[in-house]
Amino acid sequence: MKHLLKTIRNCEVCSKRLPLGPRPIIEASEASQIVIISQAPGRIVHESGVAWKDQSGKRLREWLGVDDKTFYNTTNFAILPMGFCYPGKGKTGDLPPQKECAPLWHDAVLSELNNVRLTLLIGSYATNYYLPKDGSNLTNRVSNFKEYLPKYWPLPHPSPVNRFWRSKNPWFEESVVPQLQKKIKELL
């Protein structure tokens, strides 16, 4: 696993298209129990080099009901974005993750994880990649999360940009988040 993570962190496959250059963000250990598959690191994470060390990460840790120490312990959580590097800024948020990363690296990383008990799929890029191509949108998948258990748990992205989704879907934080917190507590 250490060699694989080092190889990924040195990846430059799409470096010419990245506005700030490559800085692959990934965290995992063979013992990781929960895998977080998300979109791609934002600019703040790119600059710090620490996954989810921004406002999105703060909200995600609140949803999970864990503190920083628990979250950043790779025995608890593996962090595996769809795109490992910051893709740049778009009109209404960051650009989509680079398409090469998931097909190039995900299977290799997931095959090294021997203790996974749950995979959190955060946002439409992760859910569209890992869940059946059944025409469901992210809202339907999140509201019907039990259909994907015990392997996957689809979630919206916790980005401040996504506040409109959360305001239109108050059931998520009222009903789903407490169930998610209970599950995370059981697993850890």
Backbone as CSV, one residue per row, in Angstrom:
resi,resn,N_x,N_y,N_z,CA_x,CA_y,CA_z,C_x,C_y,C_z
1,MET,0.830,-1.198,0.000,0.000,0.000,0.000,0.873,1.261,0.000
2,LYS,1.923,1.254,0.792,2.787,2.445,0.852,3.371,2.771,-0.515
3,HIS,3.806,1.735,-1.233,4.366,1.962,-2.571,3.295,2.505,-3.528
4,LEU,2.095,1.942,-3.455,1.001,2.401,-4.314,0.649,3.858,-4.025
5,LEU,0.538,4.225,-2.752,0.224,5.614,-2.401,1.322,6.561,-2.878
6,LYS,2.574,6.156,-2.740,3.692,6.983,-3.214,3.610,7.173,-4.737
7,THR,3.290,6.095,-5.434,3.159,6.167,-6.895,2.042,7.128,-7.293
8,ILE,0.892,7.021,-6.621,-0.241,7.915,-6.923,0.128,9.355,-6.616
9,ARG,0.761,9.587,-5.484,1.122,10.961,-5.095,2.142,11.583,-6.037
10,ASN,2.823,10.761,-6.824,3.777,11.268,-7.813,3.211,11.278,-9.230
11,CYS,1.936,10.941,-9.369,1.307,10.867,-10.684,1.278,12.248,-11.358
12,GLU,1.551,12.252,-12.656,1.490,13.485,-13.445,0.751,13.263,-14.761
13,VAL,-0.132,12.263,-14.800,-0.824,11.888,-16.033,-1.532,13.074,-16.682
14,CYS,-2.231,13.864,-15.897,-2.986,14.987,-16.487,-2.425,16.340,-16.049
15,SER,-1.160,16.393,-15.703,-0.561,17.607,-15.142,-0.642,18.824,-16.061
16,LYS,-0.622,18.619,-17.359,-0.658,19.759,-18.291,-2.008,20.481,-18.278
17,ARG,-3.071,19.795,-17.816,-4.407,20.403,-17.791,-4.764,20.998,-16.432
18,LEU,-3.915,20.841,-15.441,-4.233,21.300,-14.095,-3.709,22.711,-13.874
19,PRO,-4.579,23.650,-13.487,-4.162,25.045,-13.373,-3.093,25.299,-12.305
20,LEU,-3.067,24.493,-11.265,-2.071,24.667,-10.203,-1.053,23.532,-10.187
21,GLY,-1.067,22.723,-11.228,-0.152,21.594,-11.293,-0.657,20.417,-10.480
22,PRO,0.032,19.282,-10.583,-0.413,18.094,-9.865,-0.067,18.156,-8.373
23,ARG,-0.971,17.684,-7.565,-0.745,17.445,-6.135,-1.797,16.430,-5.697
24,PRO,-1.607,15.177,-6.101,-2.602,14.146,-5.786,-2.830,14.003,-4.274
25,ILE,-4.104,13.999,-3.907,-4.529,13.878,-2.511,-5.206,12.527,-2.341
26,ILE,-4.651,11.702,-1.470,-5.213,10.389,-1.156,-4.700,9.981,0.213
27,GLU,-5.550,9.325,0.977,-5.163,8.792,2.286,-5.789,7.408,2.424
28,ALA,-5.008,6.440,2.864,-5.532,5.088,3.057,-4.510,4.236,3.796
29,SER,-5.000,3.167,4.368,-4.130,2.112,4.891,-4.853,0.790,4.652
30,GLU,-4.111,-0.303,4.719,-4.718,-1.611,4.507,-5.868,-1.859,5.473
31,ALA,-5.830,-1.190,6.638,-6.820,-1.416,7.689,-8.021,-0.480,7.627
32,SER,-8.069,0.440,6.667,-9.178,1.401,6.590,-10.526,0.689,6.598
33,GLN,-11.437,1.176,7.435,-12.746,0.547,7.579,-13.832,1.208,6.730
34,ILE,-13.689,2.515,6.507,-14.679,3.271,5.741,-13.941,4.011,4.636
35,VAL,-14.420,3.847,3.413,-13.817,4.530,2.271,-14.706,5.712,1.902
36,ILE,-14.100,6.864,1.733,-14.808,8.059,1.288,-14.399,8.312,-0.155
37,ILE,-15.336,8.130,-1.071,-15.087,8.409,-2.486,-15.855,9.683,-2.804
38,SER,-15.101,10.700,-3.172,-15.685,12.028,-3.361,-15.297,12.587,-4.723
39,GLN,-15.479,13.862,-4.902,-15.264,14.512,-6.191,-13.783,14.707,-6.488
40,ALA,-13.206,15.781,-5.990,-11.795,16.113,-6.186,-11.449,17.178,-5.156
41,PRO,-10.193,17.291,-4.789,-9.844,18.322,-3.817,-10.082,19.720,-4.374
42,GLY,-10.472,20.626,-3.500,-10.621,22.021,-3.874,-9.289,22.752,-3.762
43,ARG,-9.297,24.022,-4.077,-8.070,24.829,-4.055,-7.430,24.861,-2.674
44,ILE,-8.244,25.030,-1.615,-7.703,25.111,-0.258,-7.020,23.800,0.120
45,VAL,-7.650,22.681,-0.230,-7.043,21.372,0.050,-5.780,21.201,-0.780
46,HIS,-5.807,21.623,-2.029,-4.614,21.541,-2.877,-3.456,22.288,-2.218
47,GLU,-3.734,23.481,-1.727,-2.674,24.299,-1.118,-2.147,23.684,0.172
48,SER,-3.023,23.120,0.985,-2.600,22.543,2.274,-2.048,21.129,2.124
49,GLY,-2.541,20.397,1.123,-2.150,19.003,0.966,-2.879,18.060,1.918
50,VAL,-3.874,18.585,2.649,-4.612,17.782,3.630,-6.046,17.607,3.147
51,ALA,-6.436,16.368,2.903,-7.776,16.072,2.392,-8.858,16.600,3.316
52,TRP,-9.881,17.195,2.738,-11.068,17.657,3.470,-10.735,18.681,4.558
53,LYS,-9.616,19.388,4.442,-9.247,20.401,5.438,-9.760,21.753,4.945
54,ASP,-11.102,21.846,4.839,-11.766,23.056,4.383,-13.186,23.053,4.939
55,GLN,-14.021,23.977,4.505,-15.390,24.058,5.016,-16.209,22.817,4.649
56,SER,-15.972,22.252,3.486,-16.668,21.017,3.106,-16.310,19.896,4.068
57,GLY,-15.052,19.803,4.412,-14.608,18.768,5.341,-15.171,18.963,6.735
58,LYS,-15.271,20.202,7.144,-15.850,20.483,8.467,-17.290,19.974,8.528
59,ARG,-18.058,20.289,7.484,-19.445,19.823,7.434,-19.509,18.297,7.321
60,LEU,-18.638,17.695,6.521,-18.633,16.241,6.394,-18.376,15.586,7.752
61,ARG,-17.409,16.089,8.513,-17.127,15.519,9.827,-18.316,15.692,10.769
62,GLU,-19.043,16.809,10.627,-20.270,16.996,11.420,-21.300,15.939,11.032
63,TRP,-21.504,15.724,9.734,-22.455,14.714,9.275,-22.081,13.331,9.801
64,LEU,-20.783,13.032,9.829,-20.325,11.719,10.269,-20.320,11.594,11.793
65,GLY,-20.312,12.736,12.475,-20.260,12.725,13.933,-18.893,12.334,14.469
66,VAL,-17.831,12.739,13.766,-16.470,12.414,14.192,-15.626,13.679,14.318
67,ASP,-14.601,13.590,15.151,-13.668,14.703,15.288,-12.514,14.531,14.302
68,ASP,-11.638,15.526,14.238,-10.509,15.489,13.304,-9.614,14.268,13.536
69,LYS,-9.326,13.966,14.791,-8.431,12.843,15.106,-8.993,11.530,14.562
70,THR,-10.277,11.314,14.742,-10.925,10.096,14.241,-10.949,10.090,12.715
71,PHE,-11.287,11.228,12.135,-11.413,11.332,10.680,-10.082,11.091,9.970
72,TYR,-9.011,11.674,10.487,-7.716,11.573,9.814,-6.912,10.336,10.198
73,ASN,-7.501,9.426,10.950,-6.876,8.153,11.269,-7.204,7.199,10.125
74,THR,-6.207,6.803,9.359,-6.474,5.980,8.170,-6.940,4.564,8.521
75,THR,-6.844,4.171,9.770,-7.458,2.911,10.175,-8.979,3.045,10.118
76,ASN,-9.466,4.260,10.333,-10.900,4.533,10.268,-11.354,4.850,8.846
77,PHE,-10.716,5.828,8.217,-11.177,6.343,6.923,-10.069,6.335,5.876
78,ALA,-10.418,5.849,4.693,-9.591,6.027,3.499,-10.257,7.116,2.675
79,ILE,-9.466,7.988,2.101,-9.994,9.096,1.300,-9.514,8.899,-0.129
80,LEU,-10.477,8.651,-1.008,-10.196,8.256,-2.382,-11.056,9.100,-3.330
81,PRO,-10.556,10.248,-3.773,-11.362,11.085,-4.663,-11.507,10.490,-6.070
82,MET,-12.510,10.937,-6.782,-12.670,10.541,-8.183,-11.535,11.130,-9.016
83,GLY,-11.115,12.332,-8.668,-9.951,12.990,-9.259,-9.036,13.393,-8.113
84,PHE,-7.778,13.050,-8.174,-6.881,13.260,-7.043,-6.339,14.682,-6.935
85,CYS,-6.418,15.446,-8.015,-5.852,16.793,-8.021,-6.942,17.850,-8.217
86,TYR,-6.648,19.065,-7.777,-7.555,20.193,-7.969,-7.718,20.444,-9.468
87,PRO,-8.969,20.381,-9.975,-9.187,20.506,-11.417,-9.294,21.939,-11.928
88,GLY,-9.447,22.908,-11.035,-9.616,24.295,-11.444,-11.018,24.789,-11.168
89,LYS,-11.202,26.077,-11.344,-12.458,26.741,-11.021,-13.371,26.795,-12.239
90,GLY,-14.659,26.522,-12.007,-15.676,26.633,-13.049,-16.610,27.790,-12.734
91,LYS,-17.705,27.906,-13.471,-18.660,29.001,-13.274,-19.363,28.944,-11.926
92,THR,-19.755,27.743,-11.497,-20.536,27.631,-10.258,-19.846,26.734,-9.234
93,GLY,-18.562,26.666,-9.260,-17.803,25.813,-8.353,-16.594,25.276,-9.092
94,ASP,-16.000,24.237,-8.555,-14.833,23.654,-9.200,-15.233,22.860,-10.440
95,LEU,-14.285,22.728,-11.346,-14.492,21.917,-12.546,-14.646,20.441,-12.147
96,PRO,-15.168,19.625,-13.042,-15.286,18.187,-12.749,-13.907,17.568,-12.509
97,PRO,-13.880,16.461,-11.776,-12.599,15.769,-11.571,-12.050,15.241,-12.894
98,GLN,-10.736,15.133,-12.964,-10.110,14.572,-14.154,-10.590,13.128,-14.320
99,LYS,-10.923,12.755,-15.532,-11.534,11.446,-15.792,-10.553,10.282,-15.724
100,GLU,-9.272,10.556,-15.756,-8.288,9.473,-15.774,-8.118,8.794,-14.412
101,CYS,-8.287,9.540,-13.332,-7.897,9.049,-12.000,-8.623,7.782,-11.562
102,ALA,-9.940,7.814,-11.540,-10.684,6.665,-11.024,-10.366,5.376,-11.801
103,PRO,-10.450,5.376,-13.138,-10.127,4.135,-13.852,-8.665,3.710,-13.685
104,LEU,-7.785,4.664,-13.529,-6.361,4.366,-13.418,-5.978,3.808,-12.050
105,TRP,-6.600,4.338,-10.982,-6.110,4.025,-9.636,-7.094,3.342,-8.684
106,HIS,-8.390,3.541,-8.841,-9.327,3.059,-7.828,-9.258,1.550,-7.581
107,ASP,-9.276,0.747,-8.629,-9.258,-0.702,-8.428,-8.012,-1.145,-7.671
108,ALA,-6.876,-0.552,-8.002,-5.627,-0.919,-7.328,-5.693,-0.582,-5.841
109,VAL,-6.206,0.600,-5.512,-6.305,0.996,-4.105,-7.320,0.119,-3.385
110,LEU,-8.503,-0.029,-3.960,-9.553,-0.814,-3.302,-9.128,-2.269,-3.082
111,SER,-8.331,-2.824,-3.973,-7.882,-4.208,-3.805,-6.902,-4.354,-2.637
112,GLU,-6.290,-3.267,-2.210,-5.360,-3.291,-1.076,-6.071,-3.093,0.269
113,LEU,-7.324,-2.665,0.232,-8.064,-2.402,1.468,-8.739,-3.689,1.926
114,ASN,-8.282,-4.228,3.032,-8.722,-5.547,3.486,-9.799,-5.521,4.561
115,ASN,-10.181,-4.339,5.018,-11.058,-4.255,6.184,-12.260,-3.330,5.955
116,VAL,-12.601,-3.038,4.702,-13.657,-2.072,4.397,-15.026,-2.608,4.810
117,ARG,-15.731,-1.787,5.569,-17.059,-2.161,6.040,-18.152,-1.288,5.424
118,LEU,-17.754,-0.130,4.849,-18.712,0.781,4.227,-17.964,1.730,3.304
119,THR,-18.599,2.067,2.183,-18.046,3.057,1.262,-19.052,4.191,1.130
120,LEU,-18.607,5.394,1.467,-19.435,6.594,1.320,-19.166,7.177,-0.049
121,LEU,-20.230,7.327,-0.842,-20.128,7.914,-2.180,-20.662,9.334,-2.098
122,ILE,-19.770,10.303,-2.215,-20.147,11.693,-1.997,-20.267,12.429,-3.326
123,GLY,-21.483,12.870,-3.628,-21.732,13.647,-4.828,-22.046,12.799,-6.048
124,SER,-22.449,13.478,-7.096,-22.916,12.776,-8.294,-21.804,12.069,-9.061
125,TYR,-20.583,12.584,-9.049,-19.514,11.913,-9.793,-19.251,10.522,-9.218
126,ALA,-19.181,10.434,-7.894,-18.925,9.138,-7.247,-20.121,8.195,-7.393
127,THR,-21.334,8.719,-7.174,-22.505,7.845,-7.265,-22.724,7.366,-8.698
128,ASN,-22.523,8.239,-9.664,-22.697,7.827,-11.065,-21.666,6.793,-11.487
129,TYR,-20.494,6.840,-10.921,-19.432,5.899,-11.275,-19.659,4.529,-10.631
130,TYR,-20.095,4.516,-9.374,-20.168,3.268,-8.618,-21.543,2.630,-8.523
131,LEU,-22.594,3.377,-8.710,-23.936,2.809,-8.575,-24.513,2.450,-9.943
132,PRO,-25.521,1.582,-9.967,-26.100,1.159,-11.247,-26.573,2.343,-12.091
133,LYS,-26.416,2.190,-13.377,-26.867,3.224,-14.328,-28.371,3.064,-14.526
134,ASP,-29.127,3.476,-13.501,-30.578,3.252,-13.502,-31.386,4.528,-13.722
135,GLY,-30.708,5.613,-14.037,-31.407,6.866,-14.279,-31.715,7.655,-13.015
136,SER,-31.361,7.120,-11.851,-31.609,7.839,-10.598,-30.696,9.047,-10.491
137,ASN,-31.245,10.129,-9.934,-30.405,11.285,-9.681,-29.880,11.211,-8.250
138,LEU,-29.020,12.131,-7.893,-28.387,12.098,-6.582,-29.414,12.194,-5.459
139,THR,-30.413,13.044,-5.589,-31.425,13.201,-4.543,-32.153,11.886,-4.280
140,ASN,-32.554,11.204,-5.350,-33.223,9.900,-5.178,-32.300,8.881,-4.529
141,ARG,-31.060,8.878,-4.929,-30.114,7.921,-4.352,-29.887,8.204,-2.866
142,VAL,-29.756,9.468,-2.509,-29.538,9.823,-1.107,-30.772,9.467,-0.276
143,SER,-31.954,9.763,-0.796,-33.168,9.475,-0.026,-33.435,7.972,0.084
144,ASN,-32.939,7.192,-0.878,-33.111,5.741,-0.866,-31.801,5.024,-0.535
145,PHE,-31.000,5.629,0.325,-29.672,5.102,0.623,-29.688,3.644,1.083
146,LYS,-30.763,3.213,1.738,-30.820,1.835,2.271,-30.766,0.790,1.160
147,GLU,-31.172,1.181,-0.047,-31.125,0.254,-1.177,-29.690,-0.143,-1.536
148,TYR,-28.722,0.696,-1.155,-27.330,0.468,-1.555,-26.489,-0.129,-0.429
149,LEU,-27.087,-0.218,0.752,-26.389,-0.815,1.890,-26.384,-2.336,1.729
150,PRO,-25.420,-3.025,2.269,-24.433,-2.573,3.245,-23.141,-2.041,2.635
151,LYS,-22.998,-2.106,1.305,-21.725,-1.719,0.689,-21.564,-0.208,0.552
152,TYR,-22.568,0.461,-0.022,-22.456,1.887,-0.331,-23.474,2.717,0.438
153,TRP,-23.098,3.983,0.696,-24.024,4.954,1.275,-23.835,6.256,0.481
154,PRO,-24.773,6.581,-0.413,-24.658,7.818,-1.198,-25.004,9.050,-0.362
155,LEU,-24.219,10.108,-0.573,-24.398,11.371,0.149,-24.259,12.539,-0.819
156,PRO,-24.890,13.664,-0.498,-24.646,14.873,-1.283,-23.264,15.421,-0.931
157,HIS,-22.781,16.320,-1.731,-21.497,16.938,-1.397,-21.724,17.974,-0.296
158,PRO,-20.860,18.015,0.711,-21.042,18.961,1.817,-20.532,20.374,1.539
159,SER,-20.211,20.677,0.319,-19.679,21.995,-0.038,-20.658,23.118,0.300
160,PRO,-20.145,24.272,0.742,-21.015,25.434,0.941,-21.775,25.815,-0.335
161,VAL,-21.209,25.520,-1.497,-21.880,25.798,-2.771,-23.171,24.983,-2.886
162,ASN,-23.236,23.875,-2.196,-24.382,22.961,-2.266,-25.459,23.296,-1.230
163,ARG,-25.404,24.468,-0.643,-26.373,24.849,0.398,-27.803,24.890,-0.132
164,PHE,-27.984,25.170,-1.404,-29.335,25.222,-1.969,-29.968,23.829,-1.975
165,TRP,-29.163,22.814,-2.292,-29.681,21.445,-2.249,-30.123,21.116,-0.833
166,ARG,-29.293,21.446,0.133,-29.625,21.136,1.532,-30.866,21.889,1.989
167,SER,-31.030,23.140,1.548,-32.219,23.909,1.955,-33.485,23.368,1.293
168,LYS,-33.365,22.793,0.090,-34.521,22.203,-0.591,-34.838,20.794,-0.093
169,ASN,-33.896,20.196,0.601,-34.041,18.813,1.073,-33.712,18.716,2.559
170,PRO,-34.505,19.385,3.414,-34.195,19.381,4.852,-34.271,17.985,5.477
171,TRP,-34.993,17.070,4.865,-35.085,15.695,5.352,-33.711,15.045,5.480
172,PHE,-32.747,15.482,4.648,-31.428,14.860,4.689,-30.770,15.044,6.061
173,GLU,-30.680,16.290,6.516,-30.015,16.531,7.801,-30.904,16.147,8.982
174,GLU,-32.220,16.162,8.775,-33.137,15.787,9.853,-33.211,14.274,10.058
175,SER,-33.180,13.522,8.966,-33.422,12.081,9.048,-32.215,11.223,8.689
176,VAL,-31.557,11.532,7.578,-30.471,10.685,7.096,-29.205,10.853,7.931
177,VAL,-28.842,12.084,8.249,-27.602,12.324,9.001,-27.594,11.589,10.344
178,PRO,-28.674,11.619,11.138,-28.634,10.848,12.394,-28.421,9.346,12.172
179,GLN,-28.999,8.801,11.102,-28.791,7.384,10.799,-27.338,7.120,10.380
180,LEU,-26.783,8.061,9.619,-25.396,7.953,9.204,-24.476,7.997,10.428
181,GLN,-24.706,8.930,11.317,-23.890,9.044,12.530,-23.957,7.758,13.357
182,LYS,-25.144,7.188,13.466,-25.307,5.943,14.219,-24.497,4.826,13.564
183,LYS,-24.545,4.727,12.239,-23.815,3.686,11.513,-22.305,3.867,11.678
184,ILE,-21.842,5.092,11.557,-20.409,5.356,11.699,-19.942,4.976,13.103
185,LYS,-20.726,5.326,14.089,-20.389,4.991,15.478,-20.320,3.473,15.671
186,GLU,-21.252,2.742,15.064,-21.239,1.273,15.134,-19.973,0.692,14.487
187,LEU,-19.585,1.257,13.372,-18.441,0.723,12.627,-17.105,1.020,13.290
188,LEU,-17.030,2.168,13.928,-15.747,2.559,14.542,-15.701,2.187,16.005
